[in-house]
Amino acid sequence: MKKQPTDEGLEKEKFEYQKILIDPGQSPIRLDKFLFDKLFQVSRSKIQNSIKNGMITLDGKQVKPNVKIKPSQEIIIYLDEPREGKREVIPQDIPLTVVYEDDALMVINKPAGLTVHPGVGQPDGTLVNALMHYFKKGDLPVKEGNDYDRPGLVHRIDKDTTGLMVIAKSAESMTHLSKQFADHTVERRYVALAWGNFDDTEGTITGNLGRHPANRTKQTVYEDGEGGKHAVTHYKVLLDMYYVSLIECQLETGRTHQIRVHLQHTGHPLFNDAKYGGNKVIKGTVFDKYRQFVENCFKMIPRHVLHAKTIGFEHPVTGKQMRFESELPEDFQAVLDKWERYLKGRKK
């Protein structure tokens, strides 16, 4: 990055910037290490040089790379490109399944394969592009700390995860809903198919989550104090199918890939989760017939098996408690039925 001119009022406004609002639950960690975990495809040395050159500020002040960040602080990253180069989010006619809508918010049921917002390698064809078309380029609010290309987004789920999401339609709704997510008062329940059978029918998985040091597209579990953000997942076994288990996961926090990483960490990766090792036979017999059965299941649902089934929150205007549930998608239900038939045949 170039050294930032010192006349902030005149010069900095010419540059595009990214704002990051540090999570209230963030543990103290060096600024450069935090950003290395946060920023995709940016080396730590470049981050350190940018901090030294004043292109990265903390609460509006120039600091050193080793300064320890604190919860709720604001990081501004001034980018190399001038504002004129900012890419516009193009409205695209992508179908949306609207579960509920009023003047304040909308709840949708996201299908598999739909990325939530534009990013590296995915400039369009996202949920945000669909929202821009649905609202006819309407003035959707942007959450504080988010980029301009994430209008209406209060939270997100992975591309191949299906299920419920809430969209804010006003600044008031964005503020109110964002606080509920930050305070962990939003009810979020997922249904997942995971490898193996669990020792306990219900339990809690705790482990700080941060970007994997060797693979920046993945997350990993860190020991407390060594990095990452505090993350808690509660689980309950709904159906034990010997080699796999249908489970419900309730999020206390909402970190990137949280359920996927926590389950992998405990030896129960999501069924067919290629990124976290679930796309191979983890539990079961060595017989070819069984392996062929698993491969056929993989073909039926060529993605990780995770569905955001339930979301509950307080309405930002009326104060009424809202709660929505969605059915399992067809491919999820089909592979679940196939496993149940396999177990019945095995017991005969």
Secondary structure, DSSP 8 states (H G I E B T S, - for coil): -----S-HHHHGGGEEEEEEE--TT----BHHHHHHHHSTT--HHHHHHHHHTTSEEETTEE--TT-B--TT-EEEEEEEEEGGG------------EEEE-SSEEEEEE-TT--SS-BTTBSSSSHHHHHHHHTTS------TTS-TT-TTBS----TT-EEEEEEE-SHHHHHHHHHHHHTT-SEEEEEEEEES--SSSEEEEE-EEEE-SS-TTSEEEE-TTSSSB--EEEEEEEEEETTEEEEEEEESS--TTHHHHHHHHTT--BTT-TTTT-SS--SS---HHHHHHHHHHHHHS-S--EEEEEEEEE-TTT--EEEEE----HHHHHHHHHHHHHHHHHH-
